[in-house]
Amino acid sequence: MSLAAYCIICYRRIRTSTPPPKNRTYWGDRRNIIKLTGSLILGGSIFFTYEVLALKKSLTLHTEVVEKEKMKSYIYMNMGSLDERDKYGLTHLARKEIHKAVRTILIASARLFQNPFADTFSSVDVEDHECPVWLLLRRSRSEDHEDRLQAVQDLAEARHWQDYQYRIIAQAGDLRTLVGLARSKNSDLRFFLPPPRLPALKEDSCLEELRQLLSSLPQTELDECIQNFTSLALSESSQSLAAQKGGLWCFGGNGLPYAESFGEMPSVTVEMFCLEAIIKHSEIPAHCDKLVTNGGLQLLQRLYRMHQDCPQVRRSIVRIIGNMALNEHLHGAIARSGWVSLMAEAMKSSHIIDVSHAARALANLDRDSVREKYPDGVYILHPQFRTSQPIKADVLFIHGLMGAAFKTWRQQDSEQNLTETLSEDEARYTTCWPKSWLAKDCPALRIISVGYDTSLSDWRARCPMERKSIAFRSNELLQKLRAAGVGERPVIWVSHSMGGLLVKKMLLEASKKPELNGLVSNTRGVIFYSVPHRGSHLAEYSVNVRYLLFPSLEVKELSKDSPELKILQDDFLELAKGQKFQVLNFVETLPTYIGSMIKLHVVPTESADLGLGDLVSVDVNHLDICKPKKKDAFLYQRTLQFIREMLAKDLEN
């Protein structure tokens, strides 16, 4: 009900009322139409709470009504909806008094926040039960860093407030406070205003708008890979739009180079291709500015809402937001477009991947408690929320060929896991054991998983122009890990397959650069899960297996007895012995199916043996060597034992 309508009802009651009975409360003349306890002007609207409604004439209200008024109901009033021609009626009087009350509250709020010595509210018209809210708001803007963080923690732990009190924080809190609340475990979602209402995105227009956004980004001075992504995405989206209008679908001249299935809706497939291209652009700061200027934040939000049942699309969008959040001057635009509330909601998800993507974006927005930045492909698995637990060491997980930051480290499926109705008991089943198991067993660790694109064949490469050698990838990852602060604490490396070769190359490169020496000196140990130190037979099957018709550079570098691998092996052994690295080697004993016809022992024992540290054989294949069946399995417990032993002194201090 609008304020004007409510006032009219009250006015009619006055005219027809009888003398007040005993169970009613009476007020005499009042100048104020409404007494406000908090307000905020948003655009052309006012959002406020009210206590007492009075008119210039006497007013009688039932006692129950008074009690309800004290419970702080809401009025949301669109000032633009008021009739400007009504200058003398009740609406005009309401407007005058509301403006007066708003000025009073704004003055009181200004005094509250501007006076650092005001420990009480004696000079401010705020009731006693309001004081904690406003005091915490003031402390959240304190110049003292520790006091500021504690205030946000106290806000997040609030459980007894009324609904309107959470809304006060949502409207009066600054960006720093709201991001802190989003990164606080179990914080109430009422702390966050819903994203601004945007026009619904029609399914037949989303691809066209996405294509327009992509084409508006700079197309010059790009590396070959981004040029390839962009040109193909624009070409295929154009073909898709033409096919939709003409009723015929085709892939055009180039075709999608990595379309996994023709069973998907073509529009979603092409949308994903456009989003992949935008992800590449969002790694360039100047292009992020263009995304904001051209309405990218709003379009991505509409796509995010529309594709609630398509996690792949939503995760790609959050990747873009996480990349844009690396640019601090864009934080205000990201918050104003409603992304903080969406990320806070994503942090409540039961899916580890969704939470991890949102955690990365929020960590990049949180400049008050996070010094590091997390570039694309670097995911913090623990701690994903703000915590008072001091972080004493880092554990890094590096996947191998055709792996990923999450799926490589999932629990090995068994018949029991596949047939049971799985609960959220992560001690029994998890889709990412470093996040679920290791974080609980070693809470003082920061756990990071690194993701990067690989391919078995150039035919299926995401970017055919991209020829990334182990040396190229190691330098690329080194820069990202340095931005994330890796090397400032003791480090344990955990790697699978080709990931172990990357770890060795990164440590060798870091040893040659003075600014990265900390990464070497702080390395306490390395775990290798079936790493082909002396190469693999995989490349030998490149002619026989249909997936390897054109073996990628990664596969070629894994060739058995490769000269490059021998040099890498010799150089790393020298470094490891000089730095006294502790090493644990796991090796598979079962063959792995390559395609549907060939079984292959991908990394034989002689290749998995580094020549340093323990060598442990496990009765699993190459894919399952890094996937424990359960938490008490030997594979996980031996890994946990090594980490604890290597970091024993660091975790005690």
LINHU-V49770 format. One line per field, one symbol per residue. ss: DSSP state (2 for helix, 1 for strand, 0 for the rest). phi: phi as a letter, one per 30 degrees, with the letter a starting at -180 (. if undefined). psi: psi as a letter, one per 30 degrees, with the letter a starting at -180 (. if undefined). A space follows every 50 residues. Layout:
# LINHU-V49770
ss: ???
phi: ???
psi: ???
This chain:
# LINHU-V49770
ss: 00222222222222220000000111100000011111111100111111 11100000111122222222000111112220000000022222222222 22222222222222000000000000022222222222200000222222 22222200000022222222220022222222000000222000000000 00222222222222200000000222222222222222222222220000 00000000000000022222222222222220002222222220022222 22222200002222222222222200022222222200222222220000 02222222222222200000000000011111000000000011111100 00000022200000222220000000000000222222222000111111 00000012220000000002222222222222200000011111110222 22222222222002222222201111111000000102222000022200 10222220100022222222222222222001111111000111000111 00002222000001111100000000000000022222222222220222 220
phi: .ddddddddddddddcdceddddbcccddbdddbcccaaadbicbbbacb cbcbcdcdbcbdeddddddddidcbcbdddddddddcbdddddddddddd ddddddddddddddcdcdcbcdccdbdeddeeddddddddcddddddddd ddddddddbcddeddddddeccddedddddddccdidddddcddeedbed cdddcddddddddddddecchcdeddededdddddddddddddddcibcb ciddiddbddaddddeddddeddddeddeddddcedddededeciddddd dddeddcdcbddddddddedddddddcddcdddddddjdddddddddddd ceddddddddddddddddbbddbcdejccddadccdbdddccacbccbdc dicadcddcddddbddddcdddcddddcbbcaddddcddddbddcccbcc badbadbddcddbeddccdddddddddeddddddidjdbebccbbbhded dddddddddddccedcdddddcdcabccchcddcjbdeddcdddcddcdb eddeddddedidedddddddddeddddddhdcbbccbdbcdcdciccccb debdedddddjaidccdbdbcddcdcbddadcdeedddddddddddcedd ddd
psi: kleeeeeeeeeeeeegllkkleglkkkakkekekjkfklkkjbglkklll ekkllflkkkkkeeeeeeeffilkkjkjfffkjffiffaeeeeeeeeeee eeeeeeeeeeeeffjfgjflgfgkikleffeeeeeeeeefglfjeeeeee eeeeeffkfgllefeeeeeeefkleeeeeeefgkkgkkfffkkllkklkk jkeffeeeeeeeeefflkglhlleeeeeeeeeeeeeeeeeeeeeefgkkl gaeeljfhjekfflkeeeeeeeeeeeeeeeeffjeefeeeeeeggeeeee eeeeeehfgieeeeeeeeeeeeeeffjeffeeeeefggfeeeeeeefflf keeeeeeeeeeeeffigffjelkjlkfjkjfkkflklfjkkflkkkkjla kgalfefeglkkkleeeffljkagjffeklgjeeeeeeeefifgkkkkkk klkllfkfegkfjffjijleeeeeeeeeeeeeeggkfflkkkkklkbfee eeeeeeeeeeffjefgfeeeffjflkkjjhkiegllfeffgfefkffhei kleeeefgkkhkeeeeeeeeeeeeeeeefhkkkkkkklfklkkjbfekkk jejlefefjfgkakjkkkilaeeffgjkelegleeeeeeeeeeeefgeee fe.
